[in-house]
Each structure stands twice: as C-alpha cells, then as structure tokens.
Amino acid sequence: MKQNFARALCLTFVLLSLVGVGSLFADENTVNLESVVIQNFDDPAKEPWFLLGSKFSTAGFPKISYVKSWPISLYGTNSEGKDLRVLGVATLFDRKEYNWVDLVPGTKTGEGNDVKYAPKELPLPGRVKMLDMWVWSGNYDYYLEAFVRDYKGIVHIIPMGDLNFVGWKNLRINIPDNVPQSKKYLPKRESLDLVKFRIWTRPTESVALMTSDPAATDLDRSVKFYIDNIKVLTDTFETLFDGDNLQRPDVLKEAWGSGEKK
C-alpha cells in the first residue's frame, strides 16, 4: 500500500514539473500569425516599380504596365467594380541565354523623358514565415526569385518557383530558418526588407513569341507576365517584460533627443 502511495506521489511530482516546464517555455513559443499585404498595384502613382534587364534585352525592353485585371480566384468577379490592377511585365531578348529581368520597388520623380526611378526596399513586418504572391504566366519555362535583405545588410535569394504554368497561380514559399530575423540584444526583432524580384529565362526556352503576322511588333512578340497581391504571413507577437517601453523609439527620442551633437 505504501509502495503504491509512493509511486502515485512520484508521478504527481513528475506531472507538476512537466507543467512547470511547459509554462516556462510557453511564452517563447507563443505566436500571433497575421496575413499582411505588402503591395497590390491598385494605385500606380503610389506604388511605382521599375524594371531592369540583362545585357541581351532587346532595345526598349523590358516594359512595364499597370493593367486593369485581377486573379478571379482572389477577387472573384469584382462585383463591386473596384479599380483593380496588376503589374504587367513584357520581356524580350535578342538571344537565348540565362537572361533576367528585375522587378524593383522604388520612387519616381519627373515625367516623360525626364522620369527617374530610385530603388526603395519594402519593409516586411514582424518575423516573416511565408512570402506569398499571385503570378500569371503563358507556360514559359522561366523561374522566379525573391531578394530579401536582413538587418546585417546581407541579401538572401529565395526561389519562388517555376513559371511553366497557364494563367494565374498562387506562389508561396517559406522563409528559410537561416535568414536571421532577430538578435540576442534588445530590440530583439529585426525585420526583413523586400529588395526585388527576378525573372530568369532558361537557355533552352524561347525568349519571344513565334508569329506568322508580318506586321507583328516587338511588343506583340514579347513574353508577358503579370504580378499581383504580394503579401506575407508573419508573426507579430512580442514578449512583454518589465521596462519594455525603454526600447520604444518614441520613448528613446524623448529621453535622448535626436542623438546629434550640440
């Protein structure tokens, strides 16, 4: 009888210790996953992007356009009549090769022949778990990469997948664990920045549409892709602690000023 009581008492202590360990680490394992749209291209003036092509790009290419269209799988028939747009990319190259086109977020100044673009990386909130976007393709054997920069300034290339499909497709990829999004010291969380996307051709794939129309222009012959609704699935949870307000930018600015020498 005493032996059974001793065993039950030991089991109770084991269970209590496990519960204690679970509560100790539960806070570190807490996540608050949110889906956040980074870019949807519905406002071209507010969301300017520009293109850069590799050395075998045909003169005048690549070309960019904000097209009035949308993935039906995402927006349905758009019964509300919203002005939905997607980013259109027209590529054309003089020869088959590992050619590429960069899709770069940026800022725009000037108009017409005086227009100038400058790259502007897009901050990705929280600790990003997944990068997600919609792409339209004409079944060309090309592939897509995303470039993200970590807090150390290192750019990581993340393969988004092949583009050999027809019509709209949702592409999504997990952010690898070796891409740092936090550090040991406060503030611990360090967000990523989206630098650009790159579309690659494969050297065995056509780089222009074949047509028998003698009046076809280079734009008619170009290979086109469309991009929409870039978003992230991200963890926005932050553990609170005694004195956590002392790492807030507004508190630091009030306490220490701008940091400039006087």
N, C-alpha and C positions, 0 to 999 in steps of 0.2 A: 504493500500500500504506500509506504513511504517512498519506495523507488518510483512508483508511478507519479506521485506528487512532485518529486524532484524533477522528473522528466518534463512534466507539464510546466513547472516553474521555469526551467531552462528554455523551453520552447517559447514561453511568453517573453522572456528577455530577448531572445533572438528576433522575434517579431517586432518588438518595440525598437530594437536597434536598427532594424531594416527601415521602419517607418521614419526614424530619426534621420538616417542617411538619405532617404528619399526626400524629406523636407529640406535637407541641407542643400541638395543639388537641384531641387525643383525650379528655383528661381533662375538658375543659369540656363535651364532647358526651356524656359518659357519663350514662346514666340508669338508674334502678332503679325500674321501674313496679310498683306494688302496688295491689291492689283492697282497699279498706278500707270496711267497713260502718259508717256513722255512726249509723243508727237503724233498728231493725226492729219496734218497737212490741210486742214479745212480753211485756214487763214494764211494764204501765201505771203502776204505782206508782213505778218507777224512771225512767220516760221520760214525764213529764207534758207534754202540749201543750194549748194553749187556742186558741180561735177568736175573731176579731173581724170583725164585718160592717159594711158600709157603711150609709148612713143609711136606705135603703129596705128594710132587712131586716125581715121580719115579726117581731112581738113573740115573744120566746123563741127566736129563731134568730139565727145558725146553731147547730146542735147537734153535739156530738162523742161518739163512742163507740169503744171498742176491741173490735172484732168478731172472733169466732173464725172465721177464714177465712185463705186464703192463695192466691197465684198458683200454679196447678198447674205452669205452665211453669218455675217457680223451685224448688218443693219437691216436685214430683211428687204422689203420693197421700198423703204424710206417713205412711208405713207404720210409722214409729217412734212415732206417736201423740204428737208434741210439742204443747205448748200454743201453737200459732202464732196470732198476732193481727195485725190490720191496723187502721190508723187510719181510722175512718169519719167522714165529714163530710156533714151534712144541711143544705142551703141552701134558703131560701125568701124571696122578696122580694114587696113589695106592688105593684111595677110593673116593666116592662121598662126597662132602662137599662144603662149601663156600671156594673153592680153588682160588688162584690168581697167575697171572704171571705179573711181572712188566717189561715194555719196557723202558729202561733208556738210554738217550743220554749221551755220555761220551768221554773219551780219552783212547787210547790204547798204552801200552808200552810192549816191549818184544814180543817173538814169541813162538809158540808151548806150552810146559808145563810151560814156564816162562811168558806167557802173563798175563798182569794185566790191569784191567779196573778201571777207576775212573769216577764218575758221573760229568757231565758238563751241567749245565742248559742252555737252549737255550733262548736268549733274543727275545721277541716279540715286534716288532717296533710299535711306535705310541700308540694310545689308541684303544685297540683291541675291535672290535664289535662282531666278529664271529670267531670261530675256525672251520676249515674245513679239512677233510681228506677222503681218499678212503680206504675201508676195504673189503677184500674178506673173506667170511665165508661159511662153509659147512652146514649151517642151524642149528647150535647148539644153545641151549637156554642159551647162555652166555651173558655178557654185558660188556661195555667198559666205563672207566672213564679217564678223563684228570686231571692232577695235575698241577696247576699254582701257582707261588709264587708272592705276591705283594711286594711293596717297604718296607713294615713294617716287612717282613720276614714271614708273615702268608701264609700257603699253603691252597689253596682253591681246593676242589674236585668238578669237573664239569662232570655230567653224559653226555656221548656222545651218548648213546642209546644201544638198544638190538642188538645182533648179530645173531638172528634167521632168517637169510635170505640166499639165494643161490647166490654165485658168488660175483661180485664186487658191492658195493653200496657206494654212497657218503654220509658220515655222517657229519652233521654240527650243531653247537649249538651256541646260543647267549651267550656272556659273561654276567653274571648277573650284575645288577647295584650296588649290594653291594660289588663287588670286586673293591677296590679303585685303580684308575689309575692316580690320580692327588692329589695335596695338595694345601693348601692355599698359601704357601710361594713359592718364586722362587727358583729353576726352578719348575714350577707347574706340568709339566707332569712327571709321574713316570711309567715306563714301567713294564710289567709283564715278568716273566721267565717261560718257559715250563720246568717242573721238570721231568715228566714221564707220561706214560700211564699205566693203569692197566686193564687186562682182568680178569673178575670174572667168575667162574662157579656157577651154581645154584645146590643145593644139590639133586634135582630131575633129573638132566640131566646126561647123560653118560659122562664119562671122558676118554673114549678110544673107538676106532673103533672096532666093532664086526666083526670077520673074521673067516672063516672055514679053512683057509690056515694054516696047522701046521708049515709051515716054516716062518710064518709072524714074523717079528722082532718088537721090541718095537717102532721103528721109523715108521713101517708100521701101527701100531695100534694108533699112536699119533693123536691128534686133531690139525689141522693146520689152521693158519690164515695168511693173508698177508696184509701189510700196505703200502700205497704209498701217495705221494704228500700232505704232511701236510702243510697247509697254513692258513693265517689269512686275514680277511677283517678288515682293520684298518684305523683309522682317523689320518692322519699325519699333519693336519693343526695346526699351532701355531700362535697366535695373536702377531703381532709386536707392539712394544712400544718404546718410547724414552729411549735409553740406554739398549736395549735388548742384545746388544753384550757383556755387562758386566756379562752375565751369561754363555757365551760360554766357554767350558773347555780350549780351546787353549788360549783365552784371559786371563783367570784366571791363567793359568800356567805361562804365560809370565809375568803377573803382580806380582804374589805372589810366583812363583817358585813351587817346589815340596811340600812345606809345612813341610819338615823335619827340625829338629833343627840343627843349625850350631854352 
